[in-house]
Amino acid sequence: MNIEFTYIHLYWHIIAISVLLIISGYVLKKDSSQYLPLLLAVNIFGMMPQFFGYYFYDEFFTLILSASFLLLYVQKRGVANLVELLSRKSSILVVLFSLYMALQSVVGIIENDDIRILRWVVFYLGLIPLYASVTLSLERSGNVNNSIILLIVVYLLIYLLIGVYFEFTYGNRFHSQISFVGGTSYSLFPILLLYIAMYSNIRKGKANPSVVNNYFIVAMLIFIGMYLDSRLIQVSLFIWLVTLVFIGRYFLWLKMSLIYAAVVMAYVSVTYTWFTIDQLEPQPAQPVEVLESKPTEKTTVPLKPHFQSQKILDGLNVYVNHNIVGSLIVFFKDNDSDFTRSLQLQAVKDIFDKANITRKLFGYGAYSHKVLMAKEMNLLLDKNLTRILISEKASKITGTRSDATKVNRIYRTNAINAILVDFGLVGVALLISLYAVLFNSLLVRRDREIYSIMAVLGLSFIWLFFSNINDVYLLYMMLIPGLIHKITDKEVRT
């Protein structure tokens, strides 16, 4: 089915933004203690809708809300607490990171002669009021665990239903990601915050029951991960379940693992035996010219509605070896589905080899990676064309982008590659320093669960290797020590 998808009309965005501004402004003015739940809501739901190919809502509302909160705070309580907060060592690091990234964004404007990069200057400067407002709001904010869980569960269900709608209406669940919502590796990042909130509710048990059943959440997450082909959800959930062992929740781990396995088994059983599937005809090795010109031959095989044990076993084998094992060892061993990603890392190495010491340390300026990566990736894609064509014809999901035979003028890569090229080793070091400050703050506590929480937070750094989430304020919110202590119900001065 060939369908042209267009972005949502501008007037709908204007209406949505206007309504949301009125509601959020009213709530914040009436009760500033609702600032944190409100901020979390806009940063969770703001990651979903596309604004003409960009993700704008979370940035816009975060900047407006954080500035508004600080103005209200100073008006009521003066500037003494704000000045004291910004004089702390951890705050100075945040300010340094913010100013450095903003300065390099100015460099990006000059280097690329592109005033649109001004967005990144504003974005990184916005980290200072975001950090200050979140930290100052913690004193009056109530328990946010259930708010986080409810917000993210509703968000995920909406995201799933959009995929289902496009599946039944347009024949492809992934078409929603063309011009309507973000891709799974970007839009599903909030699940990491969900995992952290679930830890706290698990620890409290019946004293503070979760607003949504934890077993339902596990079942929902694995189903969404499989239905939308998101290995990041599947692997992160797998790791989260393993961390339950480290906090001594053996029986809970067993029950949740059984739910995980049951959903996987049910999904594989149905999709591999009850639905019509397209099977690729085996093809002998062929020259590149033939692979480029000859369409993939498929035969549609209508399957009888009954379970077929061999097909189920084949499906489970694919799931375990490709989705879990293959994803866990991707940093150590290439595989076909992640081959292009490994080429991107090689492109960054090639850029660094050609760079002088100044460029290596400070980078080329924000958004410079798009052009620099395109030049190197064109060479690497051409050099490895045969392998790319074969892997795409063997495993490509219908409707996804092809990297073969395409000359790129710009190239979109993952976050860590973008930071290395745009902001250099200094930018990466400053980001790692934010993680170090957070982990040091957490290690002050002697909780049994602290290492599990750190493991989940570590996944946010791993996420940088698979998606470009540099423009996600939620990532930087998760690096604010006070917020993590608040979610896990610990009062620790940061």
Helices and strands as residue ranges (DSSP letters): H 10-30, G 32-34, H 35-45, H 57-77, H 80-86, H 89-112, G 115-117, H 118-125, H 127-137, H 145-170, G 173-175, H 176-179, H 184-187, H 191-204, G 205-207, H 214-227, H 231-246, H 250-273, E 277-280, H 288-293, E 298-301, H 309-318, I 319-325, H 326-328, G 336-338, H 339-354, H 357-362, H 369-383, H 385-395, H 415-443, H 450-463, H 473-477, H 481-487
